[in-house]
Amino acid sequence: MAEYFDEGCSRRSSWLKRPAASALMAAAGSVDCGFDAVIVGEYERAFCGNQFRDVLAALAARGIQLWLPEAGGPVDLEDPAHQALMLLLGSQSRREVLRARHRVLAAMRTQACA
């Protein structure tokens, strides 16, 4: 088992541009990978936009499952319920990014006025 966590990186950045996520993808692509599943603890902190599909496809091509607590285990995009869940989670992630941006800009305006 290994833990990969990108601290201080925007979820809007590609997984290949985040140090820990990039290391995970490199490990997944190595000949002696040593794991057959990646468990993402919280969708909203890991993905934004279409990143989920890209990461899932890259891992699936290597025979590695992607697990999400929200899916109750491995994600299966052949399952209509999982397809709907991924759309919902993607929308929530984008909404959270916009909400955070709004809070930061409001705080900056308040500080500038003060």
N, C-alpha and C positions, 0 to 999 in steps of 0.2 A: 504494500500500500504506500502511496505517496500523496502528498498534499500540495496543490498548486493554488496560490492565492495572489492575485494582483492587487496590491494596495496602492492607492493613489493614481490609478489608471482609469480613464474614462471608459465606461462600457460601450461608448460609441466607437472607440478604437477597435480595429480589426483584431481578432485573436492573434494574428501573426505579428501585430505591433505591440502586444502586451508581453512583458518579459516572461511571466509564469505561464500564461496561456500558450505562448509560442514554445516554451520548453515542453509543455505537455504534448503539444502537437508533434514536436520533434521526437519525443519519446515514443509516441504512438506510431510514428513512421519508421522507427528503428527495427532492425531484424530481430533483436532480442527484447521485444517490447515488454513482456512480463506482466501485462494486464489485458483483460478482455472487456472491461467496462470503465466508463467514466461517470462519476456521480456528481451532478451539479447541485449544490445545496440550495441555491436560490436563483431562479431563472432571471429575475429582474436585475440582479447584480452581475450576471454573466453575459447576457445577450442584449442586443438592441437591433432593431430592424430585421434584416434577413440573415444575420449572423448564425442564428440557430440552424437553419437549413444547411448552410455552408459547412458548419462544424459537424453536424450529424452526417452529412454525405461523406466528408473526409474520414470520419471515424468508421462509418459503415464500410467504406471501401477497404479498410484494414481489418474488418471483422470485429470491431469494437463497438459495444452497445453504449448508448447514452441514456443514463437514468436520471429522472427528475422526481422529486418527492410528489410534485403536483400530478404526475402521471401514475403514481403508485408503483413505479418500477421503470423498466426499459420503455423508451418511446418507440411506438410503432406507427409510422405515418400511413400505413395501410388501414389503420383503424380510424373511422370517421370521428370518433370521440376524441382521439388524440390529435387529429387534424384541427378540430375546433378548439381544443385546449391550447394548442400552440399559437393559433391566431389570437386568442384571448390574452395569453401571456405576453405575446409580442406587443399588443396594443397597450397593455398595462405598463410594460417596460418603457415604451415611448412616452406615455403619459407621465411616468415618474421622472424621466429626464427633463421634460418640459416644466414640471412642477418644481424641480430642484433649480433649474435655471431661473425661473420666476422668483423664487425665494432669494437666491443669491443677488440677482439684480435689484430687488426691492431693498435688501440689506445694504447694498452698495449705495443706492440712492439716499437712504436714510443717513448713512455715515457721511456722505458728501454734503448733505444739507446741514448736518450737525457740525 
